[in-house]
Amino acid sequence: NVPTMPAETAPGVESGKASYYADMFNGRRTASGEIFSNSNMTAAHKTLPFGTRVRVSNPANGRTVEVTINDRGPHVAGRIIDLSSTAFSALDNLSRGVIDVHVEVLE
């Protein structure tokens, strides 16, 4: 069961599902050693190096946000990135919980 890339996805862009951190993670240490805060523009990714800047876009509404990878995850099958709630809310309403996104490495 390998996820397929939509035809409109450009090379170097990963497509899949994004979710966000629950508030219970505030103050906990991330895999990079940083203290997590849902008010920061950060995210968890399974493989990208810590400190990598990525642009996450919501193809449903055209909104984008730039975040820094500082943790590992998501630990739920089918999801490609976990965003801070602040970053997720820039893309869509938190009540949606999980959205389709494109993730593009910036640096």
C-alpha positions in Angstrom: 0.0 0.0 0.0 2.2 2.8 -1.3 0.8 6.3 -1.4 0.8 7.7 -4.9 1.7 11.3 -5.8 -1.1 13.3 -7.6 -0.2 14.3 -11.1 -0.2 18.0 -10.3 2.5 17.6 -7.6 5.9 19.0 -8.7 9.1 17.1 -8.2 10.6 17.6 -4.7 7.1 18.1 -3.3 5.7 15.5 -0.9 1.9 15.1 -0.8 -0.2 13.6 2.0 -2.0 14.2 5.2 -1.1 16.7 7.9 -2.3 16.8 11.5 -1.4 19.0 14.5 0.0 18.5 18.0 -2.4 18.3 21.0 -1.8 21.0 23.7 -0.6 18.2 26.0 2.7 18.3 24.2 3.5 21.9 25.1 6.6 22.0 27.3 7.8 18.5 26.3 11.2 18.0 24.7 11.1 17.2 20.9 13.4 14.7 19.2 15.8 17.6 18.4 16.1 18.6 22.0 14.0 21.7 21.7 11.1 22.4 24.0 7.9 22.1 22.1 5.4 25.0 21.9 2.2 25.0 19.9 2.7 28.8 19.4 5.9 28.2 17.3 6.0 27.6 13.6 7.4 24.1 13.8 6.7 20.6 12.6 7.6 16.9 12.9 8.7 14.9 9.9 9.9 11.3 9.7 13.1 11.8 7.7 13.9 15.5 7.0 16.9 16.8 9.0 16.2 19.0 12.1 16.3 22.7 11.1 15.0 22.1 7.6 12.6 24.8 6.5 9.6 23.6 4.5 6.6 25.3 2.9 3.4 23.4 3.6 0.4 24.3 1.4 -3.2 23.4 1.5 -4.3 22.7 -2.1 -8.0 23.0 -1.1 -7.8 26.7 -0.3 -4.3 27.8 -1.5 -3.0 28.8 1.9 0.7 28.2 2.7 2.8 28.3 5.9 6.6 28.0 6.4 7.7 25.8 9.3 11.0 24.4 10.7 11.4 20.7 11.3 12.3 20.0 15.0 10.7 16.7 15.8 10.1 13.2 14.5 6.7 11.9 13.5 3.9 11.7 12.7 3.5 8.3 14.3 0.1 7.7 12.6 0.0 5.7 9.4 -0.8 7.8 6.3 0.3 11.1 7.7 3.4 12.9 6.4 3.8 15.9 8.8 2.6 17.0 12.2 2.3 20.8 12.6 2.1 23.0 15.6 -1.5 24.1 16.1 -0.5 27.7 15.1 0.9 26.5 11.8 -2.1 24.2 11.1 -4.5 27.0 11.9 -2.8 29.2 9.2 -3.7 26.5 6.7 -7.2 25.5 7.9 -9.6 25.4 10.9 -8.3 23.3 13.7 -11.7 21.5 13.8 -10.7 19.7 10.6 -8.0 17.8 12.5 -6.4 16.3 9.4 -6.0 17.9 6.0 -4.4 17.1 2.6 -1.1 19.1 2.1 1.9 19.5 -0.1 5.3 19.8 1.6 8.2 21.5 -0.2 11.7 21.7 1.2 13.0 25.3 1.1 16.4 24.9 2.8 
